[in-house]
Amino acid sequence: MTAINVIVQPRARAGFILSDTAITSSDGRVIEHCGKIIYGVGSYPWAVGVSGSVHPAVILQEIGALNPLSYKQLVKGLPDALRRAVAKQACLQGCPEADLAITIAGVAWHFGEKRPVGFAVTSRLGHVYENVAPFEFYGLASSVTGVENDSVRNLITCRDLTDPMAFNPENDGVELMKLQRAMPLQAQDARAQQGHYRIGGEVLLTTVTKRGVATKALHDFGDQIGAIINPNAVDA
C-alpha cells in the first residue's frame, strides 16, 4: 500500500502530491526507502506518484523515455508508458502481466487553461480507482488514499482540499499522512489479530506550478529497513 494524495488548488495556482517513501513486503516489513514521485525534467511541469506492484524505478525508465513536453503529449503518452512498465516488471519477475497492478496519479500545468490539473492512469480496473478503465487517461479534481477509513474521510469532509484557505498541504499534510499510516491492510493470515501497516518512511510534498516542480520532505517516521511498520512508534 502506498499513500499518493493528489490535491489541486486552482486558487493557489498549484497542484500537490503528498506521498510516503516506504517499499514494504506483504507483512508490512520495510524493504527499502524510495521516492515514489516521477516528474518532468524538461520545460513542461508535471509530476506523478506511483502506487502498486511495479517498482518506481521501472516506471521512471519508461516515462523518462517519453519525456512529455506538453499536456497533449502527456495525455497521449502515459498509458503506453505504463503498459511498457508493466511488461518490463513482469519480465523481471518472471510472472504474467496480469499478476501486476500499477496506478499513477499526479498533477500537470495546463498552459491552455492556465491552471493545474490532476490526472490518473491505472493498469487494472478497481486498483485504487473503482471506475477508471485500464490504460486510459483520467482527470481528477483531487484524490486521497484511504477515503474508506473514518478518520481520513472525516478530515477531508470537514475541509475543502481545493481551497488553500481550508487545507495547506505543507502545514496539514503530515496530519493527513499520519491518519493514513494508521490504516491496516487486512491480514494475509486469517488467524492474525490485525492487518499490516504499509505506509512509512518520509512524508514528501511535491508541488507543481507553471514555473516547475519542487519536492521537499515534511516529516520522517523513522522506519528502519527490515523492521515492521508500527504506526504507534515514536517518530524520528
C-alpha positions as CSV (number, residue, x, y, z in Angstrom):
1,M,0.0,0.0,0.0
2,T,1.2,3.5,-0.8
3,A,-0.2,6.9,0.1
4,I,-0.5,9.0,-3.0
5,N,-2.6,12.1,-2.4
6,V,-3.3,14.5,-5.3
7,I,-4.6,17.9,-4.3
8,V,-5.3,20.5,-7.0
9,Q,-5.8,24.1,-5.9
10,P,-6.5,26.5,-8.8
11,R,-6.7,29.5,-6.5
12,A,-3.2,28.7,-5.2
13,R,-2.1,28.3,-8.8
14,A,-0.6,25.0,-7.8
15,G,-1.2,21.2,-7.5
16,F,0.3,19.0,-4.9
17,I,1.2,15.3,-4.3
18,L,1.6,14.0,-0.7
19,S,3.4,10.7,-0.7
20,D,5.3,8.3,1.5
21,T,8.6,6.5,0.7
22,A,8.4,3.0,2.2
23,I,8.7,-0.1,-0.1
24,T,7.3,-2.9,2.0
25,S,6.8,-6.7,1.9
26,S,3.3,-8.1,2.3
27,D,3.7,-8.3,6.1
28,G,4.5,-4.6,6.4
29,R,8.3,-5.0,6.7
30,V,10.3,-2.2,5.2
31,I,12.4,-3.4,2.3
32,E,13.8,-0.1,1.1
33,H,13.1,3.6,1.2
34,C,12.4,5.0,-2.2
35,G,10.8,8.2,-3.5
36,K,7.6,7.3,-5.4
37,I,7.4,10.6,-7.3
38,I,8.4,10.9,-11.0
39,Y,8.4,14.4,-12.6
40,G,9.3,16.1,-15.8
41,V,12.9,17.2,-16.4
42,G,12.2,19.4,-19.4
43,S,10.4,22.7,-19.7
44,Y,6.9,21.2,-19.1
45,P,5.9,20.9,-15.4
46,W,4.2,17.6,-14.4
47,A,4.6,15.0,-11.6
48,V,3.1,11.7,-10.7
49,G,3.1,9.4,-7.7
50,V,3.4,5.6,-8.1
51,S,1.3,3.0,-6.3
52,G,1.3,-0.7,-6.9
53,S,3.5,-3.7,-7.7
54,V,5.7,-2.1,-10.4
55,H,8.8,-0.6,-8.9
56,P,9.1,3.2,-9.3
57,A,12.5,2.8,-11.0
58,V,10.9,0.8,-13.8
59,I,8.1,3.4,-14.2
60,L,10.8,6.1,-14.3
61,Q,12.6,4.4,-17.2
62,E,9.5,4.3,-19.3
63,I,8.1,7.7,-18.5
64,G,11.6,9.2,-18.7
65,A,11.9,7.8,-22.2
66,L,8.6,9.5,-23.1
67,N,9.6,12.9,-21.6
68,P,6.3,14.7,-22.4
69,L,6.8,18.4,-23.3
70,S,3.1,19.4,-23.4
71,Y,-0.2,18.4,-21.8
72,K,-1.2,16.8,-25.1
73,Q,1.9,14.6,-25.2
74,L,1.3,13.7,-21.5
75,V,-2.3,12.5,-22.2
76,K,-1.2,10.6,-25.3
77,G,1.9,9.0,-24.0
78,L,1.4,8.0,-20.3
79,P,-0.9,5.0,-21.0
80,D,1.6,3.3,-23.3
81,A,4.4,4.1,-21.0
82,L,2.5,2.4,-18.2
83,R,1.9,-0.7,-20.5
84,R,5.7,-0.9,-21.2
85,A,6.5,-0.6,-17.5
86,V,4.1,-3.5,-16.6
87,A,5.6,-5.6,-19.3
88,K,9.1,-4.9,-18.1
89,Q,8.4,-5.6,-14.5
90,A,6.6,-8.9,-15.4
91,C,9.7,-9.9,-17.4
92,L,12.0,-9.0,-14.5
93,Q,9.9,-11.1,-12.0
94,G,9.1,-13.9,-14.4
95,C,5.4,-13.6,-13.9
96,P,2.3,-12.9,-16.0
97,E,1.5,-9.2,-16.6
98,A,-2.0,-9.9,-15.2
99,D,-0.4,-10.5,-11.8
100,L,0.8,-6.9,-11.5
101,A,-1.2,-3.8,-10.9
102,I,0.0,-0.2,-11.0
103,T,-1.6,3.2,-10.8
104,I,0.0,6.6,-11.3
105,A,-1.7,9.8,-10.2
106,G,-0.4,13.3,-10.4
107,V,-0.6,16.9,-11.4
108,A,0.3,18.9,-14.6
109,W,0.2,22.5,-15.5
110,H,-2.3,23.1,-18.3
111,F,-1.0,26.2,-20.1
112,G,-4.0,26.4,-22.4
113,E,-6.4,26.6,-19.4
114,K,-3.8,28.5,-17.2
115,R,-4.3,26.2,-14.2
116,P,-3.1,23.0,-12.6
117,V,-5.0,19.8,-13.5
118,G,-5.0,16.4,-11.8
119,F,-5.0,13.0,-13.5
120,A,-4.5,9.3,-13.1
121,V,-3.8,6.2,-15.2
122,T,-4.1,2.6,-14.0
123,S,-3.3,-0.8,-15.3
124,R,-6.2,-2.6,-13.7
125,L,-9.9,-1.8,-13.1
126,G,-10.5,-1.4,-9.4
127,H,-6.9,-0.8,-8.4
128,V,-7.1,2.4,-6.4
129,Y,-10.0,3.7,-8.5
130,E,-13.2,1.8,-8.9
131,N,-14.4,3.2,-12.2
132,V,-11.3,4.1,-14.1
133,A,-10.7,1.8,-17.2
134,P,-7.2,0.4,-17.6
135,F,-4.7,2.4,-19.6
136,E,-6.9,5.4,-20.1
137,F,-6.0,9.0,-19.0
138,Y,-8.5,10.1,-16.4
139,G,-8.9,13.6,-15.0
140,L,-9.0,14.2,-11.2
141,A,-10.1,17.2,-9.1
142,S,-8.4,15.5,-6.1
143,S,-7.6,12.0,-4.9
144,V,-7.0,10.9,-1.3
145,T,-5.8,7.5,-0.2
146,G,-8.0,5.6,2.3
147,V,-11.3,7.6,2.0
148,E,-13.0,4.4,3.2
149,N,-11.3,5.0,6.6
150,D,-13.5,7.0,9.0
151,S,-10.7,9.3,10.3
152,V,-9.4,10.1,6.8
153,R,-13.0,10.6,5.5
154,N,-13.8,12.9,8.4
155,L,-10.8,15.1,7.8
156,I,-11.4,15.6,4.1
157,T,-15.2,16.1,4.6
158,C,-14.5,18.9,7.1
159,R,-12.1,20.7,4.7
160,D,-12.3,21.6,1.1
161,L,-9.0,20.3,-0.2
162,T,-9.2,22.5,-3.3
163,D,-9.3,25.6,-1.1
164,P,-5.9,26.8,0.1
165,M,-7.5,28.6,3.0
166,A,-9.1,25.3,4.2
167,F,-6.1,22.9,3.6
168,N,-2.5,23.9,3.4
169,P,-0.6,20.9,2.1
170,E,2.7,21.9,3.8
171,N,1.1,22.6,7.2
172,D,-1.7,20.0,7.1
173,G,-0.1,17.2,5.0
174,V,1.6,15.4,7.9
175,E,-1.7,15.2,9.8
176,L,-3.4,13.5,6.8
177,M,-0.5,11.1,6.3
178,K,-0.4,10.1,10.0
179,L,-4.1,9.1,9.6
180,Q,-3.3,7.1,6.5
181,R,-0.3,5.4,8.2
182,A,-2.6,4.1,10.9
183,M,-4.8,2.3,8.4
184,P,-4.1,-1.5,8.5
185,L,-4.5,-3.7,5.4
186,Q,-6.3,-7.0,6.1
187,A,-4.0,-9.6,7.5
188,Q,-2.8,-12.2,5.0
189,D,-3.1,-14.8,7.7
190,A,-6.8,-15.2,8.8
191,R,-5.6,-16.2,12.3
192,A,-3.8,-12.9,12.8
193,Q,-5.4,-10.4,15.2
194,Q,-4.9,-7.4,12.9
195,G,-3.7,-6.3,9.5
196,H,-0.4,-5.0,8.5
197,Y,0.7,-1.3,8.1
198,R,2.3,-0.3,4.8
199,I,2.7,3.5,4.8
200,G,6.0,4.8,6.2
201,G,9.4,6.4,5.6
202,E,9.2,10.1,4.9
203,V,6.3,12.4,4.0
204,L,7.1,14.1,0.7
205,L,5.4,17.1,-0.6
206,T,5.6,17.7,-4.4
207,T,4.4,21.0,-5.7
208,V,3.6,21.6,-9.4
209,T,3.2,25.2,-10.7
210,K,3.7,26.8,-14.2
211,R,7.2,27.5,-13.1
212,G,8.2,23.9,-12.5
213,V,8.2,21.1,-9.9
214,A,9.6,21.1,-6.4
215,T,9.8,18.3,-3.8
216,K,10.6,18.6,-0.1
217,A,10.4,16.3,2.9
218,L,7.9,17.3,5.6
219,H,8.4,14.5,8.1
220,D,10.3,11.3,8.9
221,F,8.5,8.5,10.6
222,G,11.8,6.8,11.4
223,D,11.0,3.4,9.9
224,Q,14.1,1.2,9.7
225,I,15.0,-1.2,6.9
226,G,14.0,-4.7,7.9
227,A,11.5,-3.6,10.6
228,I,7.8,-3.9,10.6
229,I,6.0,-0.6,10.4
230,N,4.4,0.4,13.7
231,P,2.2,3.5,13.5
232,N,2.3,3.8,17.3
233,A,6.0,4.1,17.5
234,V,7.7,7.4,18.3
235,D,8.7,9.3,15.1
236,A,12.3,10.0,14.3
